[in-house]
Amino acid sequence: MHPGGPMSVMLLRVLTLQLMGLPRPLSGSPLAVKEPPPKVLKLDLRTDVQVQEVSQAFLSITIDANLATDPRYITFLGSQRLRTLARGLSPAYLRFGGTKTDFLIFDPKKESTYEEKSYWEAQIDPDTCNLSPIPSAVKGELQLEWPIQEVLLLKEQYQNKYKNGTYTKSTVDMLYSFAKCAGLDLIFGINALMRKSNLQWDSSNAKLFLDYCTSQKYDISWELGNEPNSFRKKSGIYINGSQLGKDFIKLHSLLKMYDFKNAKLFGPDIGQLRKNSEKLLRSFLNVGGGVIDAITWHHYYVNGRNATQEDFLNPEVLDTFVFSAQKVFQVVNETRPGKKVWLGETSSAYGGGAPKLSDTYAAGFTWLDKLGLSAKMGIEVVMRQVFFGAGNYHLVDGNFDPLPDYWLSLMFKQLVGTRVLTANVKSPDKKKLRLYLHCTNNNHPKYKEGDLTLYALNLHNDTKYLQLPPHLSDKRVEKYILQPSGYKNLLSQLMRHCGGPL
């Protein structure tokens, strides 16, 4: 765009955020002894027309509800390090949801766990964000046992056999404290499988939960259920879209009885859009679409149990997201035109992610490309599964150490603004060199209104050289180059920024 006049952009900087080319050919073929002269690819950057505008919370994060399967592990959210890392991604939404949402029941009378009690008893003023760390003995024991708990959670997921569990007031307090102190807006998923004999939603447990949240003056937004298209597979209960729409209307009416300041309602958190799930989404929107603030759907590229490195770098795999998103927008435009669309849960691979892939540098190609495509297509918010938790697609690991996709997310937050522009490259193989252009984040102290951020992914086996168009060729360029660190190359969990370690 030209915020200061028709030619003002020519006076301003252009920033580049890049994932560089592959360190070696994927096929394993030998490198040529002598490389040919580099071919320069010309860029076509349209800065005069804004094509979309996304939320300031465009890149948002999730905590999977399965973390509360054993509430002891919710105590992890008291970690000052974890809160600091989360604060780096603010402003953002924090979604507490996932399959376990529909198997958790609020029990206000149940005692909190020893670990939760130990944390809260160590706090002088628990109502502030000036909190003491998790007691070292508690933290050490939980971290020692966490790998075993991860295995149990993933086993439950693989077998598709879920048991009901309970969560307490202390669990809610910890979750809300984490969100508030990290500058995140909490979205809480309510159990949708609490059903009466006629399959209507039973709101009695939700009322207990809302009563408690109101008494604590918690400012929370809401979802009802997770991936209703798979209810029958996971619980043996089938709920059609029409009934689900009525359930959302009931929850919306219930929320109006409470004094939540900025409460919003999102849904239906539909899974991958296939024939049956498309039918469910369509009927849901026809009945209940009027009471939700944004339509949420989920996307993963591949099955984490058999994904390969080549999948993560294959432009055809990356483009499957476009086809899925187009289907969602088609249904929305035919039922609730103009309604906002959010990607309510997403990562590289479903089933907890792909071992030794989803938590490595290679996953950055799927993540950055999805962010770019989502913004270009008009998806207002993208929620990354997960910030911290079980599986392989987390941003922060069990030792509270940030992984490559965390650093990528942090840099994206700092540099990429909400206004989306158009970027193309003059190349016969555009799918392997993927470019996205935004106005720069105005909140970055180093940059100002009118600056641009170009981010690029090179899926070729060699380095590519980019040439700015003539109207930008004399502008200052600041490069932010993210590369893998260590001998594992693309499979590294470490990252370098402009040559230095992160």
C-alpha positions in Angstrom: 0.0 0.0 0.0 1.0 3.7 -0.2 -0.2 5.0 3.1 1.5 8.4 2.6 0.7 9.0 -1.0 0.9 7.3 -4.4 4.7 7.0 -4.4 5.6 7.1 -0.7 6.5 3.4 -0.5 9.5 4.1 -2.7 11.0 6.1 0.2 10.7 3.2 2.7 12.6 0.1 3.5 11.8 -3.4 2.4 12.4 -6.3 4.9 12.8 -9.9 4.1 12.1 -12.9 6.3 13.5 -15.9 4.5 13.7 -19.7 4.9 16.8 -20.4 2.8 17.3 -23.2 0.3 18.0 -26.8 1.2 21.6 -27.5 2.4 21.8 -30.5 0.1 19.6 -32.2 -2.6 16.8 -34.3 -1.2 17.5 -37.1 -3.6 21.0 -37.6 -2.3 22.5 -37.1 -5.8 26.0 -35.6 -5.7 26.5 -31.9 -5.9 28.0 -30.7 -9.2 31.7 -30.0 -9.0 31.3 -26.6 -10.6 28.1 -24.6 -10.2 26.7 -22.6 -13.1 26.4 -18.8 -12.7 23.5 -18.0 -10.4 20.2 -17.1 -12.2 18.5 -14.0 -10.8 14.7 -14.3 -10.4 12.7 -11.1 -10.8 10.1 -10.2 -8.2 6.7 -8.7 -9.0 5.6 -6.9 -5.8 2.3 -5.1 -5.8 2.3 -2.5 -3.1 -0.6 -0.3 -4.3 -3.5 -2.7 -3.4 -4.3 -4.4 -0.1 -5.8 -7.8 -0.8 -6.7 -8.8 2.8 -6.4 -7.7 6.4 -6.0 -10.1 9.2 -6.3 -9.9 12.9 -3.5 -8.6 15.1 -3.9 -12.0 16.8 -3.5 -13.7 13.4 -0.8 -16.1 14.7 -2.4 -17.6 17.8 -1.7 -20.7 19.8 -3.3 -23.6 21.6 -2.9 -25.8 24.7 -4.5 -29.2 24.1 -7.1 -30.1 26.7 -5.4 -33.4 27.1 -2.9 -31.6 29.3 -5.6 -31.7 32.0 -6.2 -35.4 31.7 -4.0 -35.6 34.8 -4.4 -32.1 36.3 -0.9 -32.4 38.0 0.6 -31.4 34.6 -1.4 -28.2 34.4 1.1 -27.0 37.0 3.6 -26.7 34.1 1.7 -23.5 33.1 3.1 -21.9 36.3 6.6 -21.9 34.7 7.9 -18.4 34.4 10.0 -19.4 31.4 7.0 -20.9 29.6 5.0 -17.7 30.3 7.8 -15.5 29.0 8.0 -17.5 25.8 4.2 -17.3 25.4 4.3 -13.5 26.0 6.6 -13.2 23.0 3.7 -14.3 20.8 1.2 -11.8 22.2 -1.2 -10.4 21.1 -2.8 -13.8 20.4 -5.6 -16.1 21.4 -4.9 -19.1 23.6 -7.3 -21.9 22.7 -7.8 -24.6 25.3 -9.4 -27.4 23.3 -9.0 -30.6 21.4 -10.6 -34.0 21.5 -10.3 -34.2 25.3 -12.6 -31.2 25.5 -15.5 -33.5 25.1 -14.4 -35.9 27.8 -13.6 -33.4 30.6 -16.2 -32.5 33.3 -15.9 -29.6 35.7 -16.1 -30.6 39.3 -16.0 -27.6 41.6 -16.0 -29.7 44.8 -13.0 -31.8 43.8 -9.7 -31.1 45.6 -6.8 -29.8 43.6 -3.7 -32.0 43.2 -0.7 -31.8 45.5 1.3 -30.2 42.7 -1.3 -27.5 42.0 -1.6 -26.8 45.8 2.2 -26.5 46.1 2.3 -23.9 43.4 -0.5 -21.7 44.7 0.8 -22.0 48.3 4.1 -20.6 47.1 2.4 -17.4 45.8 2.3 -14.3 48.0 -0.3 -12.6 45.8 -1.8 -15.1 43.4 -4.1 -12.5 41.8 -1.2 -10.7 40.2 1.4 -11.7 37.6 4.3 -11.2 40.0 4.3 -14.9 40.8 6.9 -17.2 42.3 8.2 -20.2 40.2 7.0 -23.7 40.4 8.7 -25.3 43.5 11.8 -27.0 42.2 11.0 -30.4 43.7 7.5 -30.3 42.1 8.9 -29.2 38.7 11.6 -31.8 38.8 9.3 -34.6 39.5 6.7 -33.6 36.9 9.4 -33.2 34.2 10.8 -36.6 35.1 7.3 -38.2 34.7 6.1 -36.2 31.7 7.6 -38.5 29.0 5.5 -41.4 30.5 2.4 -39.2 30.5 3.0 -38.2 26.9 3.1 -41.9 25.8 -0.2 -42.5 27.6 -1.9 -39.5 26.0 -0.6 -40.4 22.5 -1.8 -44.0 23.0 -5.2 -42.8 23.9 -5.2 -40.7 20.7 -3.9 -43.5 18.4 -6.5 -46.0 19.8 -9.3 -43.5 19.7 -10.5 -44.6 23.1 -11.1 -41.8 25.5 -12.0 -41.9 29.2 -14.0 -39.1 30.9 -12.0 -37.1 33.4 -12.6 -34.1 35.7 -11.0 -30.7 36.1 -11.1 -28.5 39.2 -11.3 -24.8 40.0 -7.5 -24.9 40.5 -7.0 -26.1 36.9 -9.1 -23.3 35.6 -7.2 -20.8 37.8 -3.9 -22.0 36.4 -5.0 -21.8 32.8 -6.5 -18.4 33.2 -3.4 -17.1 35.1 -1.2 -18.4 32.3 -3.2 -16.7 29.6 -3.6 -13.4 31.4 0.0 -13.1 32.5 1.2 -13.9 28.9 -1.1 -11.3 27.4 -3.2 -13.9 25.6 -7.0 -14.0 25.2 -8.3 -17.4 26.5 -10.8 -19.4 24.5 -12.2 -22.4 26.4 -13.7 -25.4 24.8 -16.8 -26.7 26.6 -17.8 -30.4 26.6 -20.4 -30.9 23.8 -20.9 -34.6 24.5 -22.9 -34.0 27.7 -26.2 -35.2 26.3 -29.7 -35.9 27.4 -31.6 -39.0 26.4 -33.0 -37.1 23.3 -29.5 -36.1 22.3 -30.0 -32.5 23.2 -27.1 -30.8 24.8 -27.1 -31.0 28.6 -25.9 -27.5 29.8 -25.9 -28.2 33.5 -22.2 -28.8 33.9 -21.5 -25.8 31.7 -23.6 -23.7 34.0 -21.5 -24.8 37.0 -18.4 -23.8 35.1 -19.8 -20.4 34.0 -20.9 -19.7 37.5 -17.3 -20.2 38.8 -15.7 -18.1 36.0 -18.2 -15.3 36.7 -17.4 -15.4 40.4 -13.7 -15.0 39.6 -14.5 -12.2 37.0 -12.6 -14.2 34.3 -12.8 -12.8 30.8 -13.1 -15.8 28.5 -14.4 -16.7 25.0 -16.0 -20.0 24.2 -16.2 -23.0 22.0 -18.6 -26.0 22.2 -17.0 -29.3 21.3 -14.2 -30.3 19.0 -14.4 -31.9 15.6 -18.1 -32.9 15.8 -17.7 -34.8 12.5 -15.8 -37.5 14.4 -18.1 -37.7 17.5 -19.5 -41.1 16.4 -15.9 -42.5 15.9 -14.7 -41.3 19.3 -17.7 -41.7 21.5 -20.4 -43.6 19.6 -22.7 -40.6 19.6 -23.8 -39.0 16.4 -24.9 -35.4 16.4 -26.0 -33.8 13.1 -25.3 -30.3 12.1 -28.8 -29.1 12.7 -28.8 -30.3 16.3 -25.3 -28.9 16.9 -26.6 -25.5 15.6 -29.4 -25.6 18.2 -26.8 -26.5 20.9 -24.8 -23.4 20.0 -27.9 -21.3 20.2 -28.6 -22.7 23.6 -25.0 -21.9 24.8 -25.2 -18.4 23.3 -28.4 -17.8 25.2 -26.8 -19.1 28.4 -23.8 -16.8 28.0 -26.1 -13.8 27.8 -27.2 -14.5 31.3 -23.7 -13.9 32.6 -21.6 -10.7 32.8 -18.6 -11.6 30.6 -17.1 -8.4 29.2 -15.8 -9.5 25.8 -17.1 -13.0 25.5 -17.3 -14.4 22.0 -18.4 -17.8 20.7 -16.5 -19.7 18.0 -17.3 -23.0 16.2 -17.9 -25.6 15.1 -14.2 -26.6 15.0 -15.0 -29.0 12.1 -12.2 -31.4 11.0 -10.9 -31.9 7.5 -13.7 -31.0 5.1 -14.9 -34.1 3.3 -18.3 -35.1 2.1 -19.9 -35.8 5.5 -18.2 -33.1 7.4 -19.1 -30.6 4.7 -22.7 -31.6 5.0 -22.5 -31.2 8.8 -20.9 -27.7 8.5 -23.5 -26.6 6.0 -26.5 -27.6 8.2 -24.8 -26.2 11.3 -24.3 -22.8 9.7 -27.8 -22.7 8.4 -29.2 -23.3 11.9 -26.6 -21.9 14.3 -24.3 -19.8 12.2 -25.9 -16.6 13.3 -24.7 -16.8 16.9 -21.0 -17.5 16.3 -18.4 -14.7 15.9 -16.2 -16.7 13.6 -16.3 -20.1 11.9 -13.5 -22.5 12.9 -12.1 -25.4 11.0 -9.1 -27.6 11.4 -6.3 -28.6 9.0 -3.3 -30.9 8.9 -1.3 -31.9 5.8 -0.5 -35.6 6.6 -0.8 -38.4 9.1 2.1 -38.1 11.6 2.5 -41.8 11.8 3.8 -42.2 8.2 4.8 -38.7 7.2 8.2 -38.2 5.5 10.6 -35.4 5.1 9.7 -35.1 1.4 6.1 -34.5 2.4 7.1 -31.4 4.4 9.0 -30.0 1.3 6.6 -31.0 -1.4 4.7 -28.0 -3.0 1.8 -30.3 -4.0 1.3 -31.3 -0.3 1.5 -27.6 0.7 -1.1 -26.7 -1.9 -3.6 -29.2 -0.5 -4.3 -26.5 2.1 -5.5 -24.1 -0.6 -8.1 -26.7 -1.8 -9.3 -27.4 1.7 -9.7 -23.7 2.5 -11.5 -23.0 -0.8 -14.1 -25.7 0.2 -14.7 -24.0 3.5 -15.1 -20.6 2.0 -17.5 -21.9 -0.6 -19.7 -23.4 2.2 -19.5 -20.2 4.2 -20.3 -18.0 1.2 -23.4 -20.1 0.4 -24.7 -20.1 4.0 -23.3 -17.2 6.0 -21.6 -14.8 3.5 -19.3 -12.3 5.2 -18.8 -14.5 8.3 -15.2 -14.5 9.5 -13.2 -17.7 9.0 -10.6 -18.9 11.5 -8.3 -21.9 11.3 -9.1 -23.1 14.8 -6.5 -25.8 15.1 -3.6 -26.6 12.8 -0.1 -28.0 12.4 2.0 -30.1 10.0 0.7 -33.6 10.8 -2.2 -35.0 12.8 -2.0 -37.7 15.5 0.3 -35.6 17.6 2.6 -34.7 14.8 5.4 -36.6 13.0 8.2 -37.9 15.2 11.6 -36.3 14.4 9.9 -34.0 11.8 7.2 -31.8 13.3 9.6 -30.4 15.9 12.5 -29.8 13.5 13.5 -27.1 11.1 11.8 -28.9 8.2 8.4 -28.2 9.7 9.0 -24.5 9.3 8.2 -24.9 5.6 4.7 -26.1 6.3 4.1 -23.6 9.0 5.4 -20.4 7.2 3.6 -21.4 4.0 0.3 -22.0 5.8 0.6 -18.6 7.5 1.2 -16.9 4.1 -1.6 -18.7 2.3 -4.0 -18.2 5.1 -3.4 -14.4 5.2 -3.7 -14.2 1.4 -6.9 -16.1 1.4 -8.5 -14.0 4.1 -8.4 -16.4 7.1 -8.4 -13.9 10.0 -6.8 -16.1 12.7 -4.6 -19.2 12.6 -4.2 -21.2 15.8 -1.1 -23.3 16.1 -1.4 -26.8 17.7 0.3 -26.7 20.2 2.3 -24.2 22.2 3.3 -26.8 24.8 2.1 -30.3 25.4 2.2 -33.9 24.3 3.3 -35.0 20.8 5.8 -33.7 18.3 4.2 -30.6 17.0 4.8 -28.3 20.0 6.5 -25.0 19.8 8.2 -25.5 23.2 9.4 -28.9 24.4 9.1 -30.6 27.8 12.2 -28.9 29.1 10.7 -25.5 28.2 13.2 -25.0 25.4 11.9 -23.3 22.2 11.9 -25.3 19.0 12.5 -24.0 15.4 8.8 -23.2 14.8 8.7 -21.1 18.0 11.5 -18.9 16.7 9.8 -18.7 13.3 6.6 -17.7 15.0 8.3 -15.1 17.2 10.0 -13.5 14.1 6.7 -13.6 12.2 5.0 -11.8 15.1 7.7 -9.1 15.3 7.9 -8.4 11.5 4.7 -9.3 9.7 1.8 -6.8 9.9 -1.9 -7.3 9.3 -2.2 -5.8 5.8 -1.7 -8.3 3.1 -0.2 -7.4 -0.3 0.7 -9.4 -3.5 4.0 -11.0 -4.3 5.0 -13.1 -7.3 8.2 -14.3 -8.9 8.9 -14.5 -12.6 9.9 -18.2 -12.7 8.7 -21.3 -14.6 8.6 -23.2 -11.3 6.8 -20.8 -8.9 5.5 -23.5 -6.6 8.9 -24.2 -5.3 9.7 -20.5 -4.5 6.8 -19.3 -2.4 6.6 -15.6 -1.6 4.3 -13.5 0.6 4.2 -9.7 1.2 2.7 -7.7 4.0 3.0 -4.3 5.4 5.5 -4.5 8.3 4.2 -4.7 11.9 3.8 -1.1 13.0 4.5 -2.0 16.6 8.1 -3.0 15.9 10.2 -0.2 17.4 12.7 -0.3 14.5 10.2 0.2 11.6 7.5 2.6 10.7 4.3 3.0 8.7 4.8 2.0 5.0 7.7 -0.5 5.6 7.2 -3.9 3.9 8.0 -7.4 4.9 8.6 -10.0 2.2 8.9 -13.6 3.4 10.1 -16.4 1.2 10.4 -20.2 1.2 12.9 -21.9 -1.2 12.0 -25.5 -1.9 14.6 -25.9 -4.6 17.8 -27.9 -4.0 19.9 -24.8 -4.6 20.2 -21.2 -3.6 18.0 -18.7 -5.5 18.7 -15.0 -6.0 15.9 -12.6 -5.9 15.8 -9.2 -7.6 13.4 -6.4 -6.4 11.3 -4.6 -9.0 12.6 -1.3 -10.3 10.4 0.9 -8.0 12.0 -0.8 -4.9 15.5 -1.6 -6.1 17.2 1.4 -4.4 15.5 0.8 -1.0 17.3 -0.5 2.1 16.9 -4.2 2.6 17.3 -5.9 5.9 17.5 -9.7 5.7 16.4 -12.1 8.4 17.7 -15.5 7.3 16.7 -18.6 9.3 18.8 -21.7 8.8 19.2 -25.1 10.6 22.0 -25.4 13.0 24.1 -28.6 13.5 24.9 -31.7 11.6 21.2 -32.8 11.3 20.5 -30.0 8.8 16.8 -30.0 8.0 16.1 -32.4 10.9 17.8 -30.1 13.4 15.9 -28.8 16.4 18.3 -25.9 16.6 18.2 -22.8 14.4 20.5 -20.0 13.3 19.4 -16.5 12.6 21.7 -14.6 10.2 24.5 -17.0 11.1 24.2 -16.8 14.9 22.5 -19.4 17.1 19.1 -18.9 18.6 
